[in-house]
């Protein structure tokens, strides 16, 4: 028996735009880019990535570059049709959800890149690995519900949930499965692959490129996709191209076949006639560090930062005037919920109110215009992801000027996606962060917005909002979209308290030249076709 569900798209990444948290793409109505004639075999498909993934363990980081690379060498239990968003067979041929019990029946004949068979016990080992907090997988509670246990019987895997999980298939469909050799030697996954996927890594050159060779005889891709199709690339070269203008120039010259562009270079590529897939994402998302001892633990400081900047204006600068206001946290297609948790709930731009909040909290301005309290200046560290492009840099500069006007000294630091993970999940040395986290079902955000804090957990901003938790506890008891009013209400409580500020959505295009492809959770490897 197979139950059809819409699939979650995590990313960009949990996805983010090049984010240290998770980045995945979604798809527009077509889900594909490029012409569809004159397919040619034996070619290399070159993909430009905005940042280096670091270690390649597919369950060790939620960075967008890593998640994309993982799709080349690893499969998930279930796949997705990039046009419809429907769950389709992949490693599992069928599945069933019955309350808090989920069963997957594995297809026969699946082999790992080393030739060994892939079996149900290995699936259980993967789930157990993610579930073990000692392993610090960012996908605990995100791709695999916390507290879940699994067991194997023949070719069947039974997943027992500790609590109701209304979008469980959406979540599980994102988890890359590692083969037995990689499970036994996790350190080997730093610069090697051990998966069942359509490609196998042949070269890892950090900071430069990652090269993958196609696997002959691969027949178990999403909904039966194979590598025997005409036009399938013989090789994939994923190049690290951090500068968007460089990436745009390279696709125009034919040096790369696909590149995602966040900033104004997109207009240049569209005017040149390149086709693209446009992905709806949250691109403007402001996080505050609530950890004890940080200035932004003070609700008055968070409220002043929120009211002291015009987020409508910041959103226009960030998106080069192309974006819209944010409406909810889980915005990727196919969205699990429709509605608006943002409008009317984020405190409005009001400089007088921002100043009054700081005055009332005892933060007084000195002769230099910077506020202080108990002899300590109100000095904050603001980190933002370079993957946000030139618009992100300009918007960050504008935000700093607005905050300085109300007496807050803010030091801005632009970091690469990989670099962002250290302060967010490691040192916690930050106060404000622009790092968009993109998912399409609200339950996937719960570990980031509550629960165990970094570095042991994924609640990197140390949020502890009782109203949000109460809303989640109510929503999670209802199946699928039935709980959406409660999910959206829970989110709104975060915004009212200035715990988090989503302020801009955008359509981010992935451009194509010399190839066609589809985008679902990421660019789908088995959809790539090279053109003559």
Kinemage of the C-alpha trace (Angstrom):
@kinemage 1
@onewidth
@group {chain A} dominant
@subgroup {mainchain}
@vectorlist {calphas} color= white
{ca unk a 1} P 0.000 0.000 0.000
{ca unk a 2} L 1.318 3.427 -0.882
{ca unk a 3} L -0.010 6.630 0.648
{ca unk a 4} L 0.496 9.804 -1.387
{ca unk a 5} L 1.631 12.918 0.416
{ca unk a 6} L 3.088 16.236 -0.607
{ca unk a 7} L 6.799 16.420 0.034
{ca unk a 8} L 8.641 18.876 2.202
{ca unk a 9} L 11.367 20.944 0.618
{ca unk a 10} L 13.959 21.858 3.130
{ca unk a 11} L 16.343 24.352 2.629
{ca unk a 12} L 17.955 26.866 1.195
{ca unk a 13} L 19.110 26.447 3.519
{ca unk a 14} L 16.498 23.940 5.876
{ca unk a 15} L 17.197 24.861 3.995
{ca unk a 16} L 18.652 28.472 3.262
{ca unk a 17} L 20.015 30.477 0.410
{ca unk a 18} L 23.442 29.040 0.769
{ca unk a 19} L 22.748 28.780 4.444
{ca unk a 20} L 24.620 27.035 7.203
{ca unk a 21} L 21.297 25.616 8.261
{ca unk a 22} L 19.697 24.027 5.391
{ca unk a 23} L 19.178 25.033 2.092
{ca unk a 24} L 17.083 23.485 -0.412
{ca unk a 25} L 15.371 24.763 -3.455
{ca unk a 26} L 11.748 24.420 -4.315
{ca unk a 27} L 10.177 24.623 -7.713
{ca unk a 28} L 7.898 26.889 -9.660
{ca unk a 29} L 4.937 25.585 -11.612
{ca unk a 30} L 7.118 24.054 -14.316
{ca unk a 31} L 9.915 22.743 -12.114
{ca unk a 32} L 12.417 22.541 -14.965
{ca unk a 33} L 14.761 24.712 -16.980
{ca unk a 34} L 16.388 24.540 -20.397
{ca unk a 35} L 15.330 23.355 -23.828
{ca unk a 36} L 14.304 19.737 -24.266
{ca unk a 37} L 15.824 18.598 -27.579
{ca unk a 38} L 19.137 17.298 -28.926
{ca unk a 39} L 20.227 15.333 -25.847
{ca unk a 40} L 23.855 14.170 -25.983
{ca unk a 41} L 25.591 11.422 -24.009
{ca unk a 42} L 29.055 11.471 -22.465
{ca unk a 43} L 29.176 15.114 -21.418
{ca unk a 44} L 30.088 16.801 -18.114
{ca unk a 45} L 27.478 18.872 -16.284
{ca unk a 46} L 29.058 21.755 -14.380
{ca unk a 47} L 27.183 23.282 -11.445
{ca unk a 48} L 28.269 26.475 -9.693
{ca unk a 49} L 27.852 26.410 -5.903
{ca unk a 50} L 28.025 29.572 -3.799
{ca unk a 51} L 29.992 28.003 -0.955
{ca unk a 52} L 32.171 25.048 -0.077
{ca unk a 53} L 30.302 22.323 1.845
{ca unk a 54} L 33.185 21.416 4.181
{ca unk a 55} L 33.030 17.781 5.300
{ca unk a 56} L 30.824 15.665 3.036
{ca unk a 57} L 29.032 13.516 5.633
{ca unk a 58} L 25.417 13.939 4.410
{ca unk a 59} L 24.024 13.697 7.939
{ca unk a 60} L 26.575 16.009 9.544
{ca unk a 61} L 25.552 19.445 8.321
{ca unk a 62} L 22.498 21.193 6.936
{ca unk a 63} L 24.336 23.559 4.598
{ca unk a 64} L 22.756 24.040 1.172
{ca unk a 65} L 25.902 23.132 -0.749
{ca unk a 66} L 26.291 19.865 1.160
{ca unk a 67} L 22.648 18.934 0.724
{ca unk a 68} L 22.934 19.504 -3.025
{ca unk a 69} L 26.123 17.471 -3.304
{ca unk a 70} L 24.594 14.691 -1.226
{ca unk a 71} L 21.823 14.205 -3.801
{ca unk a 72} L 24.411 13.105 -6.364
{ca unk a 73} L 25.756 10.209 -4.286
{ca unk a 74} L 22.930 9.361 -1.876
{ca unk a 75} L 19.251 8.447 -2.059
{ca unk a 76} L 16.394 8.896 0.395
{ca unk a 77} L 13.700 6.392 1.265
{ca unk a 78} L 11.140 8.243 -0.821
{ca unk a 79} L 11.521 10.815 -3.575
{ca unk a 80} L 9.507 13.625 -5.044
{ca unk a 81} L 7.996 14.559 -8.366
{ca unk a 82} L 9.427 18.060 -8.922
{ca unk a 83} L 6.330 19.184 -10.835
{ca unk a 84} L 3.519 17.879 -8.647
{ca unk a 85} L 5.323 17.677 -5.313
{ca unk a 86} L 3.900 14.186 -4.758
{ca unk a 87} L 5.869 11.613 -2.798
{ca unk a 88} L 7.143 8.887 -5.134
{ca unk a 89} L 9.064 5.636 -4.601
{ca unk a 90} L 12.826 5.672 -4.305
{ca unk a 91} L 14.666 3.262 -1.991
{ca unk a 92} L 11.246 2.298 -0.656
{ca unk a 93} L 8.722 0.930 -3.137
{ca unk a 94} L 5.781 1.536 -0.817
{ca unk a 95} L 4.967 3.071 2.557
{ca unk a 96} L 2.113 3.462 4.999
{ca unk a 97} L 1.335 5.839 7.857
{ca unk a 98} L -0.898 4.504 10.617
{ca unk a 99} L -1.020 6.925 13.532
{ca unk a 100} L 2.432 6.954 15.086
{ca unk a 101} L 3.636 3.951 13.065
{ca unk a 102} L 5.230 4.380 9.648
{ca unk a 103} L 6.311 1.407 7.549
{ca unk a 104} L 8.553 1.372 4.473
{ca unk a 105} L 8.972 -1.619 2.169
{ca unk a 106} L 12.345 -1.462 0.422
{ca unk a 107} L 12.702 -2.260 -3.253
{ca unk a 108} L 14.963 -5.169 -4.205
{ca unk a 109} L 18.200 -4.942 -6.148
{ca unk a 110} L 19.506 -1.665 -4.708
{ca unk a 111} L 23.291 -1.600 -4.417
{ca unk a 112} L 25.795 0.772 -2.904
{ca unk a 113} L 28.586 2.358 -4.928
{ca unk a 114} L 30.986 -0.333 -3.629
{ca unk a 115} L 28.702 -3.064 -4.982
{ca unk a 116} L 27.312 -4.171 -1.617
{ca unk a 117} L 23.540 -4.587 -1.200
{ca unk a 118} L 21.488 -1.954 0.631
{ca unk a 119} L 19.077 -3.424 3.166
{ca unk a 120} L 16.546 -2.586 5.854
{ca unk a 121} L 19.073 -2.953 8.674
{ca unk a 122} L 21.140 -0.147 7.139
{ca unk a 123} L 18.061 2.087 7.096
{ca unk a 124} L 17.579 1.405 10.808
{ca unk a 125} L 21.241 2.195 11.455
{ca unk a 126} L 20.863 5.532 9.658
{ca unk a 127} L 17.806 6.488 11.685
{ca unk a 128} L 19.457 5.424 14.937
{ca unk a 129} L 22.535 7.478 14.100
{ca unk a 130} L 20.521 10.654 13.545
{ca unk a 131} L 18.446 9.963 16.659
{ca unk a 132} L 21.535 9.711 18.889
{ca unk a 133} L 22.206 13.208 20.320
{ca unk a 134} L 25.891 12.339 20.734
{ca unk a 135} L 26.253 12.413 16.942
{ca unk a 136} L 24.974 16.002 16.773
{ca unk a 137} L 23.185 15.546 13.469
{ca unk a 138} L 21.255 18.729 12.629
{ca unk a 139} L 18.469 16.543 11.248
{ca unk a 140} L 17.376 15.172 14.631
{ca unk a 141} L 13.829 16.427 15.088
{ca unk a 142} L 13.873 17.889 11.576
{ca unk a 143} L 14.120 15.022 9.067
{ca unk a 144} L 13.574 12.354 11.742
{ca unk a 145} L 11.143 13.161 14.580
{ca unk a 146} L 12.874 13.206 17.950
{ca unk a 147} L 12.325 10.068 19.984
{ca unk a 148} L 11.508 7.900 16.979
{ca unk a 149} L 12.803 4.318 16.900
{ca unk a 150} L 13.141 1.934 13.974
{ca unk a 151} L 13.398 -1.812 13.463
{ca unk a 152} L 13.923 -4.046 10.445
{ca unk a 153} L 12.118 -7.229 9.474
{ca unk a 154} L 13.122 -8.641 6.132
{ca unk a 155} L 12.812 -5.792 3.644
{ca unk a 156} L 10.427 -3.792 5.862
{ca unk a 157} L 11.404 -0.892 8.123
{ca unk a 158} L 8.981 0.106 10.872
{ca unk a 159} L 9.368 3.589 12.318
{ca unk a 160} L 7.682 4.163 15.674
{ca unk a 161} L 7.108 7.814 16.558
{ca unk a 162} L 7.274 9.074 20.118
{ca unk a 163} L 4.494 11.574 19.397
{ca unk a 164} L 2.208 12.514 16.502
{ca unk a 165} L 4.083 13.978 13.528
{ca unk a 166} L 1.590 15.490 11.078
{ca unk a 167} L 4.096 15.886 8.223
{ca unk a 168} L 6.308 12.865 8.923
{ca unk a 169} L 6.675 11.704 5.295
{ca unk a 170} L 7.563 15.228 4.262
{ca unk a 171} L 10.418 15.162 6.727
{ca unk a 172} L 11.738 11.627 6.222
{ca unk a 173} L 11.859 12.126 2.452
{ca unk a 174} L 14.772 14.534 2.917
{ca unk a 175} L 17.139 12.207 4.798
{ca unk a 176} L 20.079 10.877 2.760
{ca unk a 177} L 20.793 7.203 3.452
{ca unk a 178} L 24.417 6.158 4.054
{ca unk a 179} L 25.593 2.661 3.108
{ca unk a 180} L 27.025 0.192 5.612
{ca unk a 181} L 30.686 1.015 4.863
{ca unk a 182} L 30.084 4.681 5.663
{ca unk a 183} L 28.105 3.874 8.788
{ca unk a 184} L 31.040 1.814 10.077
{ca unk a 185} L 33.617 4.492 9.233
{ca unk a 186} L 32.010 7.934 9.528
{ca unk a 187} L 35.394 9.654 9.262
{ca unk a 188} L 35.720 8.334 5.705
{ca unk a 189} L 32.683 10.391 4.712
{ca unk a 190} L 34.620 13.628 5.118
{ca unk a 191} L 36.020 13.359 1.597
{ca unk a 192} L 34.429 10.185 0.182
{ca unk a 193} L 30.917 8.979 -0.551
{ca unk a 194} L 29.213 5.735 0.471
{ca unk a 195} L 25.745 5.837 -0.987
{ca unk a 196} L 23.301 4.237 -3.365
{ca unk a 197} L 22.948 7.374 -5.504
{ca unk a 198} L 23.323 7.851 -9.271
{ca unk a 199} L 26.867 9.236 -8.994
{ca unk a 200} L 29.989 8.461 -6.984
{ca unk a 201} L 32.585 11.004 -5.886
{ca unk a 202} L 35.918 10.656 -7.686
{ca unk a 203} L 37.653 13.874 -6.599
{ca unk a 204} L 37.249 16.233 -3.649
{ca unk a 205} L 39.171 19.485 -3.993
{ca unk a 206} L 37.825 21.685 -1.143
{ca unk a 207} L 37.283 25.284 -2.128
{ca unk a 208} L 37.631 24.432 -5.821
{ca unk a 209} L 35.433 21.573 -7.040
{ca unk a 210} L 33.926 18.138 -6.416
{ca unk a 211} L 33.771 15.649 -9.284
{ca unk a 212} L 31.278 12.784 -9.567
{ca unk a 213} L 31.150 9.894 -12.062
{ca unk a 214} L 27.857 8.370 -13.198
{ca unk a 215} L 26.945 4.856 -11.996
{ca unk a 216} L 25.931 2.380 -14.686
{ca unk a 217} L 22.976 0.166 -13.813
{ca unk a 218} L 21.311 2.682 -11.478
{ca unk a 219} L 17.542 2.125 -11.772
{ca unk a 220} L 16.043 3.155 -8.427
{ca unk a 221} L 15.890 6.941 -8.656
{ca unk a 222} L 12.741 8.907 -7.814
{ca unk a 223} L 9.765 7.040 -9.303
{ca unk a 224} L 12.088 4.637 -11.131
{ca unk a 225} L 14.486 7.177 -12.684
{ca unk a 226} L 17.659 5.651 -14.144
{ca unk a 227} L 21.061 6.755 -15.421
{ca unk a 228} L 20.452 5.015 -18.754
{ca unk a 229} L 18.414 7.890 -20.178
{ca unk a 230} L 19.770 9.647 -23.263
{ca unk a 231} L 21.605 12.848 -22.297
{ca unk a 232} L 22.499 11.757 -18.759
{ca unk a 233} L 25.845 13.373 -17.849
{ca unk a 234} L 28.806 11.031 -17.620
{ca unk a 235} L 30.274 13.350 -14.998
{ca unk a 236} L 29.182 16.152 -12.692
{ca unk a 237} L 31.629 18.886 -11.719
{ca unk a 238} L 30.418 21.024 -8.811
{ca unk a 239} L 32.542 24.178 -8.797
{ca unk a 240} L 32.773 26.587 -5.878
{ca unk a 241} L 32.000 30.056 -7.257
{ca unk a 242} L 31.464 32.397 -4.315
{ca unk a 243} L 30.999 35.607 -6.309
{ca unk a 244} L 27.629 35.863 -8.047
{ca unk a 245} L 28.879 38.124 -10.817
{ca unk a 246} L 31.582 35.575 -11.578
{ca unk a 247} L 28.964 32.835 -11.606
{ca unk a 248} L 26.802 34.843 -14.001
{ca unk a 249} L 29.772 35.449 -16.291
{ca unk a 250} L 30.675 31.760 -16.252
{ca unk a 251} L 27.234 30.576 -17.314
{ca unk a 252} L 27.125 33.185 -20.070
{ca unk a 253} L 30.490 31.947 -21.351
{ca unk a 254} L 29.409 28.310 -21.117
{ca unk a 255} L 31.899 27.443 -18.378
{ca unk a 256} L 29.046 26.256 -16.153
{ca unk a 257} L 25.650 24.784 -16.970
{ca unk a 258} L 23.701 25.870 -13.883
{ca unk a 259} L 23.973 28.632 -11.296
{ca unk a 260} L 21.638 30.076 -8.682
{ca unk a 261} L 21.613 33.885 -8.563
{ca unk a 262} L 20.199 35.827 -5.616
{ca unk a 263} L 21.156 39.391 -6.582
{ca unk a 264} L 20.882 41.833 -9.495
{ca unk a 265} L 22.917 39.680 -11.908
{ca unk a 266} L 19.727 37.684 -12.437
{ca unk a 267} L 18.315 40.474 -14.600
{ca unk a 268} L 21.380 40.334 -16.849
{ca unk a 269} L 20.996 36.590 -17.361
{ca unk a 270} L 17.279 36.843 -18.077
{ca unk a 271} L 17.886 39.595 -20.628
{ca unk a 272} L 20.435 37.298 -22.289
{ca unk a 273} L 17.643 34.774 -22.825
{ca unk a 274} L 18.697 32.121 -20.304
{ca unk a 275} L 15.918 29.974 -18.882
{ca unk a 276} L 15.553 29.395 -15.155
{ca unk a 277} L 13.587 27.732 -12.399
{ca unk a 278} L 12.352 30.259 -9.836
{ca unk a 279} L 12.117 29.163 -6.207
{ca unk a 280} L 10.031 31.000 -3.611
{ca unk a 281} L 12.059 31.387 -0.435
{ca unk a 282} L 12.279 33.409 2.744
{ca unk a 283} L 15.389 35.469 2.073
{ca unk a 284} L 15.159 38.123 4.777
{ca unk a 285} L 15.148 36.556 8.249
{ca unk a 286} L 16.637 38.234 11.305
{ca unk a 287} L 17.625 36.091 14.276
{ca unk a 288} L 18.562 37.290 17.764
{ca unk a 289} L 20.825 35.498 20.208
{ca unk a 290} L 18.800 34.901 23.390
{ca unk a 291} L 21.644 33.232 25.269
{ca unk a 292} L 22.190 34.326 28.861
{ca unk a 293} L 24.676 37.200 28.994
{ca unk a 294} L 24.097 38.454 25.436
{ca unk a 295} L 22.611 41.983 25.148
{ca unk a 296} L 19.886 40.606 22.874
{ca unk a 297} L 18.651 38.428 25.730
{ca unk a 298} L 17.041 41.706 26.851
{ca unk a 299} L 13.586 41.890 25.249
{ca unk a 300} L 13.834 45.689 25.199
{ca unk a 301} L 16.961 45.498 23.037
{ca unk a 302} L 15.296 43.065 20.639
{ca unk a 303} L 12.208 45.222 20.437
{ca unk a 304} L 14.291 48.337 19.771
{ca unk a 305} L 16.264 46.593 17.032
{ca unk a 306} L 13.000 45.429 15.463
{ca unk a 307} L 11.248 48.804 15.678
{ca unk a 308} L 14.369 50.797 14.846
{ca unk a 309} L 14.711 49.607 11.233
{ca unk a 310} L 12.260 49.766 8.339
{ca unk a 311} L 12.050 46.135 7.229
{ca unk a 312} L 9.983 46.978 4.178
{ca unk a 313} L 12.848 49.170 3.021
{ca unk a 314} L 15.463 46.580 3.993
{ca unk a 315} L 13.571 43.927 2.034
{ca unk a 316} L 13.577 46.062 -1.111
{ca unk a 317} L 17.316 46.632 -0.842
{ca unk a 318} L 18.000 42.960 -0.089
{ca unk a 319} L 15.996 41.732 -3.094
{ca unk a 320} L 16.871 44.600 -5.469
{ca unk a 321} L 13.207 45.570 -5.426
{ca unk a 322} L 12.075 42.157 -6.690
{ca unk a 323} L 10.843 40.602 -3.449
{ca unk a 324} L 7.753 40.773 -1.286
{ca unk a 325} L 7.104 40.782 2.437
{ca unk a 326} L 7.385 37.498 4.329
{ca unk a 327} L 4.114 35.752 5.169
{ca unk a 328} L 5.180 32.679 7.170
{ca unk a 329} L 8.314 30.782 8.128
{ca unk a 330} L 7.647 27.668 6.026
{ca unk a 331} L 7.384 29.219 2.579
{ca unk a 332} L 8.917 26.716 0.148
{ca unk a 333} L 6.652 24.968 -2.362
{ca unk a 334} L 4.781 22.794 -1.806
{ca unk a 335} L 3.863 24.606 1.402
{ca unk a 336} L 2.264 22.537 4.121
{ca unk a 337} L 0.257 25.543 5.305
{ca unk a 338} L -1.168 28.593 3.589
{ca unk a 339} L -1.779 31.815 5.447
{ca unk a 340} L -0.013 34.776 6.983
{ca unk a 341} L 1.558 34.645 10.444
{ca unk a 342} L 3.711 37.747 9.876
{ca unk a 343} L 1.469 40.684 8.922
{ca unk a 344} L 0.372 42.692 11.939
{ca unk a 345} L 2.503 40.633 14.301
{ca unk a 346} L 6.019 41.954 13.703
{ca unk a 347} L 6.359 45.234 15.649
{ca unk a 348} L 6.087 48.126 13.206
{ca unk a 349} L 8.868 50.564 12.301
{ca unk a 350} L 8.733 53.233 15.017
{ca unk a 351} L 11.951 55.040 15.964
{ca unk a 352} L 10.306 56.874 18.862
{ca unk a 353} L 9.047 53.600 20.342
{ca unk a 354} L 12.479 52.023 19.875
{ca unk a 355} L 14.166 54.859 21.748
{ca unk a 356} L 11.513 54.755 24.477
{ca unk a 357} L 11.993 51.003 24.975
{ca unk a 358} L 15.734 51.439 25.473
{ca unk a 359} L 15.253 54.423 27.780
{ca unk a 360} L 12.792 52.495 29.926
{ca unk a 361} L 15.207 49.551 30.153
{ca unk a 362} L 17.985 51.797 31.462
{ca unk a 363} L 20.067 52.071 28.299
{ca unk a 364} L 21.109 55.718 28.219
{ca unk a 365} L 22.952 57.593 25.464
{ca unk a 366} L 26.467 58.836 26.095
{ca unk a 367} L 28.237 61.808 24.566
{ca unk a 368} L 29.170 59.657 21.562
{ca unk a 369} L 25.513 58.797 20.944
{ca unk a 370} L 25.960 55.151 21.968
{ca unk a 371} L 23.852 53.804 24.792
{ca unk a 372} L 25.246 52.138 27.895
{ca unk a 373} L 23.949 50.434 31.014
{ca unk a 374} L 25.865 49.837 34.230
{ca unk a 375} L 28.985 51.136 32.531
{ca unk a 376} L 28.730 48.688 29.584
{ca unk a 377} L 28.084 49.987 26.089
{ca unk a 378} L 25.341 48.540 23.958
{ca unk a 379} L 27.668 46.995 21.369
{ca unk a 380} L 26.403 44.135 19.219
{ca unk a 381} L 27.863 41.724 16.671
{ca unk a 382} L 25.837 41.339 13.481
{ca unk a 383} L 26.703 38.435 11.155
{ca unk a 384} L 25.177 37.936 7.720
{ca unk a 385} L 25.641 35.352 5.000
{ca unk a 386} L 27.630 36.370 1.917
{ca unk a 387} L 25.333 34.103 -0.123
{ca unk a 388} L 22.722 36.873 0.204
{ca unk a 389} L 24.755 38.662 -2.450
{ca unk a 390} L 25.318 42.360 -3.050
{ca unk a 391} L 21.769 43.134 -1.958
{ca unk a 392} L 22.466 41.492 1.398
{ca unk a 393} L 25.603 43.580 1.900
{ca unk a 394} L 23.784 46.808 1.047
{ca unk a 395} L 20.814 45.976 3.268
{ca unk a 396} L 23.115 45.078 6.169
{ca unk a 397} L 24.894 48.413 5.857
{ca unk a 398} L 21.559 50.227 5.890
{ca unk a 399} L 20.373 48.308 8.965
{ca unk a 400} L 23.561 49.176 10.880
{ca unk a 401} L 23.044 52.881 10.157
{ca unk a 402} L 19.461 52.721 11.448
{ca unk a 403} L 20.499 50.963 14.645
{ca unk a 404} L 23.298 53.446 15.257
{ca unk a 405} L 20.732 56.260 15.011
{ca unk a 406} L 18.946 54.885 18.089
{ca unk a 407} L 22.187 54.488 20.013
{ca unk a 408} L 23.178 50.874 19.314
{ca unk a 409} L 26.755 50.216 18.249
{ca unk a 410} L 26.632 47.332 15.754
{ca unk a 411} L 29.660 45.700 14.162
{ca unk a 412} L 28.762 43.980 10.902
{ca unk a 413} L 30.572 40.854 9.686
{ca unk a 414} L 29.893 39.176 6.344
{ca unk a 415} L 30.693 35.459 6.496
{ca unk a 416} L 30.506 32.637 4.005
{ca unk a 417} L 27.867 29.983 4.498
{ca unk a 418} L 30.437 27.583 5.910
{ca unk a 419} L 31.831 30.243 8.243
{ca unk a 420} L 28.353 31.082 9.568
{ca unk a 421} L 28.030 27.656 11.156
{ca unk a 422} L 30.817 28.289 13.683
{ca unk a 423} L 29.232 31.214 15.563
{ca unk a 424} L 25.680 29.905 15.152
{ca unk a 425} L 26.231 26.306 16.232
{ca unk a 426} L 29.572 26.543 18.010
{ca unk a 427} L 30.871 29.652 19.768
{ca unk a 428} L 27.541 31.516 19.960
{ca unk a 429} L 29.570 34.711 19.447
{ca unk a 430} L 26.909 36.808 17.743
{ca unk a 431} L 23.907 38.968 18.607
{ca unk a 432} L 22.074 39.496 15.306
{ca unk a 433} L 22.179 37.136 12.338
{ca unk a 434} L 20.748 37.221 8.844
{ca unk a 435} L 20.535 33.581 7.868
{ca unk a 436} L 17.351 32.506 6.078
{ca unk a 437} L 16.122 29.030 6.991
{ca unk a 438} L 13.795 27.546 4.397
{ca unk a 439} L 11.401 24.641 4.843
{ca unk a 440} L 7.895 23.967 3.604
{ca unk a 441} L 6.260 22.505 6.713
{ca unk a 442} L 6.255 24.321 10.055
{ca unk a 443} L 7.021 21.260 12.177
{ca unk a 444} L 10.543 21.083 10.717
{ca unk a 445} L 11.344 24.380 12.435
{ca unk a 446} L 10.435 23.283 15.952
{ca unk a 447} L 13.973 22.094 16.906
{ca unk a 448} L 15.395 25.441 15.751
{ca unk a 449} L 12.821 27.518 17.611
{ca unk a 450} L 12.634 25.604 20.884
{ca unk a 451} L 14.247 22.721 22.673
{ca unk a 452} L 17.919 21.855 23.067
{ca unk a 453} L 20.247 24.774 22.453
{ca unk a 454} L 23.520 24.875 20.548
{ca unk a 455} L 26.064 23.382 20.523
{ca unk a 456} L 24.244 20.240 21.726
{ca unk a 457} L 21.059 21.011 19.805
{ca unk a 458} L 19.858 23.051 16.842
{ca unk a 459} L 18.137 25.852 18.800
{ca unk a 460} L 21.062 28.130 17.911
{ca unk a 461} L 19.281 31.327 18.941
{ca unk a 462} L 18.325 30.030 22.424
{ca unk a 463} L 14.659 30.961 21.954
{ca unk a 464} L 12.373 29.998 24.822
{ca unk a 465} L 8.872 31.260 24.077
{ca unk a 466} L 6.124 29.590 26.115
{ca unk a 467} L 3.357 30.759 23.779
{ca unk a 468} L 5.134 29.237 20.775
{ca unk a 469} L 5.586 25.930 22.600
{ca unk a 470} L 1.930 25.872 23.636
{ca unk a 471} L 0.852 26.514 20.054
{ca unk a 472} L 3.092 23.744 18.752
{ca unk a 473} L 1.769 21.291 21.341
{ca unk a 474} L -1.749 22.031 20.113
{ca unk a 475} L -0.899 21.940 16.408
{ca unk a 476} L 1.032 18.690 16.485
{ca unk a 477} L -2.006 16.694 17.599
{ca unk a 478} L -3.840 17.514 14.357
{ca unk a 479} L -3.123 15.803 11.023
{ca unk a 480} L -1.504 17.758 8.225
{ca unk a 481} L -3.081 21.054 7.215
{ca unk a 482} L -5.811 20.707 9.857
{ca unk a 483} L -3.348 22.108 12.387
{ca unk a 484} L -2.230 25.058 10.246
{ca unk a 485} L -4.122 27.764 12.178
{ca unk a 486} L -2.337 26.598 15.317
{ca unk a 487} L 1.044 26.421 13.559
{ca unk a 488} L 0.641 29.943 12.220
{ca unk a 489} L -0.556 31.180 15.611
{ca unk a 490} L 2.507 29.674 17.264
{ca unk a 491} L 4.761 31.474 14.787
{ca unk a 492} L 3.017 34.792 15.349
{ca unk a 493} L 3.837 34.635 19.064
{ca unk a 494} L 7.545 34.674 18.171
{ca unk a 495} L 7.157 37.784 16.064
{ca unk a 496} L 5.068 39.686 18.609
{ca unk a 497} L 7.819 39.129 21.189
{ca unk a 498} L 10.524 40.239 18.725
{ca unk a 499} L 12.146 36.821 19.099
{ca unk a 500} L 12.592 36.525 15.338
{ca unk a 501} L 11.908 38.810 12.355
{ca unk a 502} L 11.086 37.376 8.906
{ca unk a 503} L 10.927 40.356 6.562
{ca unk a 504} L 11.333 39.395 2.908
{ca unk a 505} L 10.455 36.670 0.422
{ca unk a 506} L 11.960 36.391 -3.022
{ca unk a 507} L 11.923 34.318 -6.181
{ca unk a 508} L 15.451 32.991 -6.577
{ca unk a 509} L 16.248 31.700 -10.075
{ca unk a 510} L 18.524 28.803 -10.997
{ca unk a 511} L 19.700 29.455 -14.563
{ca unk a 512} L 20.501 26.808 -17.175
{ca unk a 513} L 22.701 26.739 -20.269
{ca unk a 514} L 23.639 23.708 -22.341
{ca unk a 515} L 21.505 21.424 -20.210
{ca unk a 516} L 18.010 20.816 -18.919
{ca unk a 517} L 17.106 19.846 -15.370
{ca unk a 518} L 14.332 19.875 -12.801
{ca unk a 519} L 14.416 21.246 -9.272
{ca unk a 520} L 12.581 19.652 -6.393
{ca unk a 521} L 14.210 19.627 -2.983
{ca unk a 522} L 17.415 20.397 -4.874
{ca unk a 523} L 18.484 20.180 -8.466
{ca unk a 524} L 17.460 16.580 -9.252
{ca unk a 525} L 20.486 14.592 -10.514
{ca unk a 526} L 18.475 12.077 -12.548
{ca unk a 527} L 16.646 14.894 -14.354
{ca unk a 528} L 19.798 16.412 -15.894
{ca unk a 529} L 20.057 16.123 -19.673
{ca unk a 530} L 22.979 17.525 -21.661
{ca unk a 531} L 22.274 19.346 -24.915
{ca unk a 532} L 24.185 19.154 -28.179
